[in-house]
Amino acid sequence: AAFGSVGGTGGRIAISDPQQDVKVDVRRTTIDLALLRAVRVTILTTDSPLRLQLGDPIPSITLDAASIGSNINASAIDLVATAGETESRLHHVFGDGTAVVSLRNERGEIVIDRMK
Protein backbone atom coordinates (compact mmCIF):
# COMPACT_ATOMS: atom_id res chain seq x y z
CA ALA A 1 0.00 0.00 0.00
CA ALA A 2 1.28 3.45 -0.84
CA PHE A 3 1.64 5.98 1.94
CA GLY A 4 2.71 9.57 2.39
CA SER A 5 2.40 12.13 5.16
CA VAL A 6 0.01 12.31 8.14
CA GLY A 7 -0.52 14.82 10.94
CA GLY A 8 -3.05 14.92 13.78
CA THR A 9 -3.89 14.45 17.43
CA GLY A 10 -5.26 11.41 19.28
CA GLY A 11 -6.27 7.94 18.19
CA ARG A 12 -4.32 5.18 16.50
CA ILE A 13 -2.49 4.82 13.18
CA ALA A 14 -1.49 1.47 11.69
CA ILE A 15 0.81 1.39 8.66
CA SER A 16 1.51 -1.93 7.00
CA ASP A 17 4.24 -2.50 4.40
CA PRO A 18 4.66 1.06 3.08
CA GLN A 19 6.19 1.22 -0.39
CA GLN A 20 7.20 4.88 -0.38
CA ASP A 21 8.51 7.37 2.18
CA VAL A 22 6.43 7.76 5.34
CA LYS A 23 6.16 10.93 7.46
CA VAL A 24 3.95 10.99 10.54
CA ASP A 25 3.83 13.93 12.97
CA VAL A 26 1.11 13.45 15.58
CA ARG A 27 0.41 13.97 19.29
CA ARG A 28 -1.10 11.49 21.76
CA THR A 29 -1.44 8.90 18.99
CA THR A 30 -0.49 5.22 19.10
CA ILE A 31 1.52 4.21 16.03
CA ASP A 32 1.97 0.67 14.67
CA LEU A 33 4.34 0.29 11.70
CA ALA A 34 5.04 -3.03 9.95
CA LEU A 35 8.15 -2.64 7.79
CA LEU A 36 8.89 -5.29 5.16
CA ARG A 37 11.11 -3.25 2.83
CA ALA A 38 13.64 -0.44 3.03
CA VAL A 39 11.76 2.87 2.86
CA ARG A 40 12.55 6.17 4.57
CA VAL A 41 10.41 6.69 7.65
CA THR A 42 10.07 9.63 10.04
CA ILE A 43 7.60 9.20 12.90
CA LEU A 44 7.03 11.67 15.75
CA THR A 45 4.44 11.12 18.46
CA THR A 46 3.89 11.83 22.16
CA ASP A 47 2.26 10.23 25.20
CA SER A 48 1.40 6.93 23.41
CA PRO A 49 3.29 3.80 22.32
CA LEU A 50 5.16 3.66 19.02
CA ARG A 51 5.68 0.10 17.76
CA LEU A 52 7.90 -0.95 14.85
CA GLN A 53 7.62 -4.52 13.58
CA LEU A 54 10.40 -5.63 11.26
CA GLY A 55 9.90 -8.24 8.54
CA ASP A 56 11.98 -11.35 7.93
CA PRO A 57 14.55 -10.77 6.69
CA ILE A 58 14.97 -7.40 8.36
CA PRO A 59 15.05 -4.69 5.65
CA SER A 60 18.30 -2.77 4.97
CA ILE A 61 17.63 0.22 7.20
CA THR A 62 19.47 2.56 9.52
CA LEU A 63 17.39 2.67 12.69
CA ASP A 64 17.55 5.92 14.67
CA ALA A 65 15.19 5.90 17.66
CA ALA A 66 14.86 8.27 20.62
CA SER A 67 12.35 8.37 23.45
CA ILE A 68 12.31 11.31 25.86
CA GLY A 69 10.81 10.57 29.27
CA SER A 70 10.31 6.86 28.51
CA ASN A 71 12.25 3.91 27.17
CA ILE A 72 13.03 1.86 24.05
CA ASN A 73 12.44 -1.88 24.15
CA ALA A 74 14.26 -3.75 21.38
CA SER A 75 14.95 -7.00 23.25
CA ALA A 76 13.03 -9.02 20.62
CA ILE A 77 15.78 -8.18 18.11
CA ASP A 78 18.61 -8.47 20.66
CA LEU A 79 19.40 -4.74 20.84
CA VAL A 80 19.70 -2.55 23.92
CA ALA A 81 19.08 1.19 23.95
CA THR A 82 21.45 3.64 25.60
CA ALA A 83 19.63 5.23 28.52
CA GLY A 84 20.45 8.75 29.65
CA GLU A 85 18.93 10.84 32.42
CA THR A 86 15.88 11.86 30.44
CA GLU A 87 16.00 9.89 27.20
CA SER A 88 16.76 6.53 25.62
CA ARG A 89 18.48 6.23 22.24
CA LEU A 90 19.06 3.38 19.83
CA HIS A 91 21.06 3.53 16.61
CA HIS A 92 21.69 0.41 14.51
CA VAL A 93 22.40 -0.37 10.86
CA PHE A 94 20.77 -3.45 9.33
CA GLY A 95 22.32 -4.67 6.07
CA ASP A 96 23.65 -1.72 4.09
CA GLY A 97 21.36 0.75 5.88
CA THR A 98 19.79 1.97 2.63
CA ALA A 99 16.88 3.85 4.24
CA VAL A 100 16.85 5.83 7.49
CA VAL A 101 14.01 4.98 9.89
CA SER A 102 13.74 7.80 12.42
CA LEU A 103 11.45 7.24 15.41
CA ARG A 104 10.79 9.89 18.08
CA ASN A 105 8.48 9.66 21.05
CA GLU A 106 8.03 11.94 24.04
CA ARG A 107 6.61 10.41 27.25
CA GLY A 108 5.81 7.20 25.36
CA GLU A 109 7.60 3.89 24.85
CA ILE A 110 9.12 2.75 21.56
CA VAL A 111 8.91 -1.01 21.00
CA ILE A 112 10.85 -2.69 18.19
CA ASP A 113 10.22 -6.33 17.41
CA ARG A 114 9.88 -8.92 14.64
CA MET A 115 6.70 -9.64 12.72
CA LYS A 116 5.07 -12.84 13.85
C-alpha positions as semicolon CSV with decimal commas, in nm:
position;residue;x (nm);y (nm);z (nm)
1;A;0,000;0,000;0,000
2;A;0,128;0,345;-0,084
3;F;0,164;0,598;0,194
4;G;0,271;0,957;0,239
5;S;0,240;1,213;0,516
6;V;0,001;1,231;0,814
7;G;-0,052;1,482;1,094
8;G;-0,305;1,492;1,378
9;T;-0,389;1,445;1,743
10;G;-0,526;1,141;1,928
11;G;-0,627;0,794;1,819
12;R;-0,432;0,518;1,650
13;I;-0,249;0,482;1,318
14;A;-0,149;0,147;1,169
15;I;0,081;0,139;0,866
16;S;0,151;-0,193;0,700
17;D;0,424;-0,250;0,440
18;P;0,466;0,106;0,308
19;Q;0,619;0,122;-0,039
20;Q;0,720;0,488;-0,038
21;D;0,851;0,737;0,218
22;V;0,643;0,776;0,534
23;K;0,616;1,093;0,746
24;V;0,395;1,099;1,054
25;D;0,383;1,393;1,297
26;V;0,111;1,345;1,558
27;R;0,041;1,397;1,929
28;R;-0,110;1,149;2,176
29;T;-0,144;0,890;1,899
30;T;-0,049;0,522;1,910
31;I;0,152;0,421;1,603
32;D;0,197;0,067;1,467
33;L;0,434;0,029;1,170
34;A;0,504;-0,303;0,995
35;L;0,815;-0,264;0,779
36;L;0,889;-0,529;0,516
37;R;1,111;-0,325;0,283
38;A;1,364;-0,044;0,303
39;V;1,176;0,287;0,286
40;R;1,255;0,617;0,457
41;V;1,041;0,669;0,765
42;T;1,007;0,963;1,004
43;I;0,760;0,920;1,290
44;L;0,703;1,167;1,575
45;T;0,444;1,112;1,846
46;T;0,389;1,183;2,216
47;D;0,226;1,023;2,520
48;S;0,140;0,693;2,341
49;P;0,329;0,380;2,232
50;L;0,516;0,366;1,902
51;R;0,568;0,010;1,776
52;L;0,790;-0,095;1,485
53;Q;0,762;-0,452;1,358
54;L;1,040;-0,563;1,126
55;G;0,990;-0,824;0,854
56;D;1,198;-1,135;0,793
57;P;1,455;-1,077;0,669
58;I;1,497;-0,740;0,836
59;P;1,505;-0,469;0,565
60;S;1,830;-0,277;0,497
61;I;1,763;0,022;0,720
62;T;1,947;0,256;0,952
63;L;1,739;0,267;1,269
64;D;1,755;0,592;1,467
65;A;1,519;0,590;1,766
66;A;1,486;0,827;2,062
67;S;1,235;0,837;2,345
68;I;1,231;1,131;2,586
69;G;1,081;1,057;2,927
70;S;1,031;0,686;2,851
71;N;1,225;0,391;2,717
72;I;1,303;0,186;2,405
73;N;1,244;-0,188;2,415
74;A;1,426;-0,375;2,138
75;S;1,495;-0,700;2,325
76;A;1,303;-0,902;2,062
77;I;1,578;-0,818;1,811
78;D;1,861;-0,847;2,066
79;L;1,940;-0,474;2,084
80;V;1,970;-0,255;2,392
81;A;1,908;0,119;2,395
82;T;2,145;0,364;2,560
83;A;1,963;0,523;2,852
84;G;2,045;0,875;2,965
85;E;1,893;1,084;3,242
86;T;1,588;1,186;3,044
87;E;1,600;0,989;2,720
88;S;1,676;0,653;2,562
89;R;1,848;0,623;2,224
90;L;1,906;0,338;1,983
91;H;2,106;0,353;1,661
92;H;2,169;0,041;1,451
93;V;2,240;-0,037;1,086
94;F;2,077;-0,345;0,933
95;G;2,232;-0,467;0,607
96;D;2,365;-0,172;0,409
97;G;2,136;0,075;0,588
98;T;1,979;0,197;0,263
99;A;1,688;0,385;0,424
100;V;1,685;0,583;0,749
101;V;1,401;0,498;0,989
102;S;1,374;0,780;1,242
103;L;1,145;0,724;1,541
104;R;1,079;0,989;1,808
105;N;0,848;0,966;2,105
106;E;0,803;1,194;2,404
107;R;0,661;1,041;2,725
108;G;0,581;0,720;2,536
109;E;0,760;0,389;2,485
110;I;0,912;0,275;2,156
111;V;0,891;-0,101;2,100
112;I;1,085;-0,269;1,819
113;D;1,022;-0,633;1,741
114;R;0,988;-0,892;1,464
115;M;0,670;-0,964;1,272
116;K;0,507;-1,284;1,385
